[in-house]
């Protein structure tokens, strides 16, 4: 399961706990219902601004969106860390 799917499951869990439909959450957050669906299925990778809007619409703290219990082992990509400059 990807991080996006784990996050999406948490959004769905909080949404249904509040009795909201995807349409309700979309209206409250200013997003399209199809985007909410994509978030919940892990097909979208929301920005920090969008995560903040989702949390506000669900009336939870941003950290509650990440309270999913123990994280599964995910594959680690080996990438060079950027220090804010391009090295050629």
C-alpha angles and dihedrals in degrees: 000000000000126000088250091056092048090049092046092051089053092050090050091048093052093043094052092043088060092047093245124147119216086256091055092051091046091053093047094047099039094240130122117262089238090058091052088051091051091050092050093049093047094246093117128060104208121212122235089260091054092046089053091050092049092050092050092048091050090046093235135119115263089246090060089066088062097043095108102135123245113002117235120238106271126193112263118224114219105229134153114255115242119227092191097273135086116241117197 
